[in-house]
């Protein structure tokens, strides 16, 4: 049974009214800026409780998690290693191939996350523009 505190309600409301992939520090900053009295430890505990209750979803990126609404349909993520942005995508052929591999291996897949790491267009374009500004040929 999840104890629903005002802080947990505020965390859940913020996540549910956005399409953002939040980390704990971002959530804490946003909550404080909106007038909520909440500390970072409370945010971490709240996120853990809300995720454990199945009210939010997370994506594990190294040593930190990003949280999002649970009511979205299944999707995978492109992760920029420069700026940390996450972009959602759905590709039916990838989903089909994952299910096929699991079946071939006699594996009963319960859930999955696919994360593709690279450089987003904005960061890649920014780096190219900086190279041009410095007189480098691309």
C-alpha positions, -999 to 999 in steps of 0.1 A, spaced: 0 0 0 15 33 -11 13 62 13 4 92 -8 20 122 7 16 158 -7 52 156 -20 45 123 -39 13 138 -53 32 168 -65 59 146 -81 33 124 -98 13 154 -110 44 170 -125 55 138 -143 19 131 -155 13 165 -170 45 164 -191 62 145 -218 96 151 -202 120 124 -190 128 138 -156 158 130 -133 155 136 -96 174 168 -95 153 183 -123 121 174 -106 133 188 -73 143 221 -89 110 224 -108 90 216 -76 109 242 -56 104 268 -83 67 261 -83 65 268 -46 66 232 -32 87 226 -1 105 195 -10 141 182 -5 161 161 -29 160 131 -5 122 133 -4 121 134 -42 144 103 -45 122 84 -20 90 95 -37 103 85 -71 112 50 -58 78 46 -41 59 58 -72 79 35 -95 75 6 -71 37 11 -71 37 11 -110 26 47 -112 57 60 -132 83 43 -155 120 48 -155 149 45 -179 183 36 -164 211 56 -178 244 46 -162 241 56 -125 210 78 -129 174 72 -137 151 93 -158 113 90 -151 83 94 -173 45 88 -174 34 52 -172 4 57 -195 25 59 -227 24 31 -252 56 11 -255 85 30 -271 123 29 -272 148 57 -267 176 74 -286 200 88 -260 225 116 -268 258 111 -251 266 148 -255 236 167 -240 217 138 -224 185 142 -244 162 113 -248 140 109 -279 113 83 -281 107 62 -311 86 32 -322 98 8 -349 76 -22 -354 103 -42 -372 126 -39 -343 98 -51 -320 91 -80 -343 128 -90 -344 132 -89 -306 101 -111 -301 115 -135 -328 149 -138 -310 132 -144 -277 111 -171 -292 140 -188 -310 159 -189 -277 129 -203 -258 129 -171 -237 96 -157 -224 101 -119 -226 82 -100 -200 93 -65 -208 122 -47 -225 139 -14 -230 160 -6 -260 184 24 -257 204 36 -286 234 58 -277 249 84 -300 250 121 -308 217 139 -315 212 161 -345 215 194 -326 248 184 -309 262 169 -341 252 200 -361 266 223 -333 299 205 -334 301 207 -372 293 245 -371 321 250 -345 345 231 -367 336 253 -396 340 284 -374 375 273 -365 384 268 -402 383 230 -400 372 211 -431 346 185 -426 
